[in-house]
Amino acid sequence: MNKTAQKIFVVLASTLFASSAMAQEAAAHVAGGGGGLIALSAGIAIGIAALGGALGQGKAAAAALEGIARNPAAQGKILIPMIIGLALIESLVIYALVIAFQLIGKI
């Protein structure tokens, strides 16, 4: 396992353990007791959506820039579909944010 994978694993593991503690504290403040799990699921949903969106946008931009670098004359044919693709990726992240807000509203 290389060092980058180890760092990612440590960050994900510590986030998992910290989110459990925060959910328990949030559940203590909610009378029903299920609010902590809702808060935890909202936080995890927006975190995964942001991570996936950032990875997708980075990969799309890198591929478009590589295509433009190989053939500068195709810039017009590459740039517009790339911007549309980035907008669609971002709309999915915003959709996850809306769902997270709806989940928080149920607490």
Secondary structure by P-SEA (a helix, b strand, c coil): ccaaaaaaaaaaaaaaaaaaaaaaaaaaaccccaaaaaaaaaaaaaaaaaaaaaaaaaaaaaaaaaaaaaccccccccaaaaaaaaaaaaaaaaaaaaaaaaaaaac
